[in-house]
Amino acid sequence: MGKDSLYLCNLIASTDDLVQHLSLAKMRPCLWHLREALAKLLKQGAILAHNHSQEMTEKNLKLAFFLNVGFTILEFIGGYFVNSVAIISDALHDLGDSLSLGIAWYLGKKSKQGANETFSFGYTRFSLLGALINSLVLVAGSIFVISEAVGRMLRPEHSDAGGMIAFAIVGVVINGYASWKVSSGKSLNERVVSWHLLEDVLGWTAVLIVGIILKFKDIHYLDPALALFITAYILWNVIKRLKETLAIFLQGVPDDMSAESIERELLNLDFVESVHHLHIWSLDGEDHVFTTHLVLRNMENFKEYIKAKNKIRKVLAPYQFKHSTVETELNSENCSIYHQNI
């Protein structure tokens, strides 16, 4: 039996223990459904090793997605029954991660489609739309959780500490497993998702600590206070990501690029007289596009022109642009676009 299978077996056993010992009878069917889903994943061999890295990426994301979605549903139901807005706020975080995982999984398959007549740059930019939808869902959900938490602060209610502890344990185990599974991936999607899931582990650890404190001392303000803290952390990250997404949508110069620096490098070439219409933008935050017009001088023959093109390529090579277009003009020519914008 491999490490993955052993880990899932232990997880199923832990779920069985929770079902037996959890005092909330209404939650037992939900945990049984979770247990059956985990058993099904093990039976179907959803985590068997595969030689092809791309297929392994899809398998890892698919596994993490279904684990996260299943547990998110359980969280919302459980948060309602144990009367904990902290669990509901963490469920909101997991919902955002589920959307991220689903989008990453879908786009991993979609990205195999190349450019066509409709999408000449391919489907890479679709990820921006997914990020925007994900951010808006999280903002709307965060506003709801904040209103609930503030109401709970004004009118304190009792939370079931035992239920919070039970859900926190399952949360740490499931998100910890998903994070570990995806952390070995090579793709950027997997690395980013792994960090999201690791954040979930830390969030559930906080819920576990609060649950233990409430078990011994019933401080009604702890649960809504934790919910506000988790939601504030989510909003801070969402707003930051939303700003980055909008900057890409508006075709801003990527943070890791400097248009002035590239222009200086091009002007340092002895055959470049001037540079204009230099533009840098990003397809999806990873793959960048570059275009410019160069005015060349001292081009006596075609061989010199070919040498100039090769030197220009060497200057641009370290930047690894996904697409680059350089229009060259002789100093005796007039660029109509340039003169239109003077």
N, C-alpha and C positions, 0 to 999 in steps of 0.2 A: 504494500500500500504506500503510495506517495505521500509527501508532506501535505499537499493540498487536501487529499482525501482524508488523512488523519485529522487535519484541522477541522474539516467540516463535520466529521464524526464527533469530535469533541464538542463542537458548537451545537449539534443536534442533542447530545447528551445534556448539555447545559440548559437548553430550551426545555427538555423533558423535566429537569429538576425544577425550573421556574413554574411550569404548568402544575406540578404537584404541590408546590409550596406557596404559590401566590394566593393571597387571601381574597382577591377580587374575582369572584366566580364568573362575572360577566366577561372578563378578559381572557379566560382560559381558551375559548374557541379561537380567538385571534392568534394566541401563541401556538395553538395546535396547527393552524394554517401556516404559520411561519415555519414550524418544525417540518411539516409535510413538503413545503417548497424547498427547504434545504436538502431534505432527503431525495427529492426529485432531481435536484441539481447534481447530487452525488451519483445517483443511479444512471443518469444520462451521460455522465462523464464530461460535464460542461467545462471541467478544468484540466482535462488531459493535455499533456504537452504536445505542441505542434511544431514542426520544423520550420515552417514558413513564418517569418517575423510579422508580416502584414496580417496574416490570419490570426496570429497570437495576439496582436494588438486588438483586433476586433473581439476575440474571445474574452480577453481581460476586461474590456470596456463593457461588453454585454453582461458578463457575470456581475461586475460591480453595479451596473445599472439596475438589474433585476433585484439584487440584494437591497440596494438603497431604496428603490420604489416600494418594495414590500414592507420594509421597515418604516418608511415614511408614513404609509397608510396606518400601520400599527401605532405609530407615535401620535398621530392626530386623534385616533380613537382612544388610546391610552391616556393622553393628556386630558381628554374630556372626562374620563372616568375617575382618574386620580385627582382631578381638579387642580392641575398644574399648568400655569401659563408658561413656565420655564420649559416644560417638555414640548408644548405647542410651538414655542419660539424656536426650539431646536429642530422640531419637525419642519418648520418653515425653511431653516437652513438646509436640511436634508432634501427638501423639495427642490431648492435651487440647485443643489449638487446633482439630483436626479435629472433635472433638465439639462445640466451641463454634460452629464454622462450620456444621456440620450442623444443630445445634439452631436457630441464628439463621436459616438458610435455611428450615427446616421451619416455624418459628414465623412467619416473614415471610408464608408462604402461609396458615398457620392463623389468623393474626390477622385475616384478611379476614372470617372468620366472626363474625357478631354474636352478641349475647346470645340465649339461648333458654331454654326451660323448665328445662333441666338446669343450665346455667351462666348465671345471671342477670346476672353481671358480664362475660360474654364469656369469651374464651380467653386473655386477657392473662396471667393468673396461671400459666399452664402453663410459662412461661419459668423460674419458680422451681424447678420440678421438674427441668427440664433442667440448671440450674446446680448443683443438689444432686447429681444423678447424675454430672455432669462432675467435681465436686470429689472425690467418693468414689472414682472411678476413678483420679484423679491421686494421691490419698493412698495407695491400695493399690499403684499402680505405683512411687511414690517409695520406699516401704518396701522393695520388691524391689530397686530400683537401689542403695539405700544398703547393703543386705546384700551385694550383689555387689561394690560398690566397697570396702567395708571388708575383705572377703575378699581382694580384689586387693591392698590395701595390706599385708595380712599375708603374702600369698604373691604377690609381684610377678611379672607376666608381660609378655612382649614384645608390643607393639602395632605394627601395620603403619602406619608414618608416611605412606607413599605413598597408601594407601587412605584414611586420615583426611583427607589434603589434598584428594583427589579428591572425597570426599563433602562436605567443607566448602565447596568451590567451588560444587558443584551446589546445596547448601543455601542459600548466600548468594544465588545467582541466583534460585532458585525462590521462596524466601520474600520476597526483595526485590521481585520482580515482583508477587507476590500482594499484598504490603503496599502497593505503589504503586497497584495497580489498585483496591483497596478504599478507599484514603485519600481518593479524590475523592468518595466517597459522602456523602449528606446524613443518612442515618439513624444513630441512636445505635449500633445493632448494628454497622454498618460501621466506625464510628470506633473502637469498642472492639476489634473484630477486627483492625483495622489496627495498633493498638498491640501486640497479641499477636504478630502476624507480625513487627513490627519487633524485638520482643524476641528472636524466633527468629533474625533476621539477626545480632544481636549475639552470641547463643549460638554460632552457626556460625562467626562471626569468631574467637571464642575457641578453638574446635576447630581452626580453620585455623592460628592462631598456635602452639598446642601441637604440631600435626602438623609444622610447619616446624622447631620446636625439636627434636622427636624425630628428625627427618631427619638432623640434624647431631650430636645427643648423645642417646643412648638412656637417658633417665631414666624408669625404670619407674613411678615414683610420680606422674608428671605426669598421666597419663590418669585413674586413679581419683580423684586430687585434684580434677581438673576436673569429673568426674562428681558428686562430693559437693557441689561449689560450685553447679553447675547445679540439682541436686536440692533443695538447701537453699533456693535462690531460688524454685523452683517451689512448695515446701511453704509458704514464707512468704506467697506470694501466694494460694495455695489456702486456707490457714487464715483469712486475712483475708477472702476472698470468702465462705467458709463461714459465718463469723460474721455477715456482712452478710445472707446468705441466710436464716439461722436467725432473725435479728432481724425480717425481713419476714414469715417464716412465723408467728412468734409475735405478729404484729401490733403491733410496737413503733412508737413515733412516729418517722417518718423524720428522718434527721440534718439535713436542710435545713428542718425545720419546728420551730416552738416553740409548744406548746399554750398556755403562759402568755402569750406575746406576743399571740396571737389573742384569748385571753380578755380581756386588757386592752383591746384595740381595741374589742371588742364592748361592754364595760362603759363605755367612754368615750361611747357613744351615749346621749344624754340620756333616751331612752325605755326603755332596758334597765335593769331593776332587779337582775337576777341572771342568772348563767350556771351551768348544771350539766349533767352528762352530756356533756361535750365529749370527743370521741374523734377521733383522727387515726391512720390507718394507711395502708399502701401495698399496692396490688395486686401490683406487680412491681418496686418500687424507683424507678419513674418516675411512674406514675399513682397519685395519692393520693386517699383518701376521707376526708370530713369529716362528722361528725354532732354536733349539740348541741341542748340545750333552752334557750330564752331566756324569761325572765319579763319581760313588758312592762308598763309603767305609763303612765297618762295617755292611754289610747286611748279617745277620746270618740266616734269614728265610724269608718266603714269607710275613708274617705279617708286618715285618719291611719295606719291599719293598712297600707294599700298603700304610703304614703310610707316607713313604717318598714321594710317588706320591701325596698324599693329601696335604702335606705341600708345594710341588712345585706348585700345583694348586692355593693355597692361595696366594703365592707370585705373581703369574701372574694375578690373578683375577682383581685387581684394574686397570690394563691396558686395560681390555676389548678388547682383540684381537679377530678379526673375526675368524681367524684360528690360532691355535698354535699346533706345533708338537715338542715333547721333546723325544729324543732318550736317553735312559739310558744305561750305561755300568758299569760293575763292575771293580774295580781297577786292577783286574787280567787279564782283557781283553785288546786287542790291537785294536784300531780304525784304520781301513785301510785308511779311508779318511784323518784322522788326520796325519798319518805318510806320506801319499803321498804329503802333503802340507808343510811339515817341510823343 
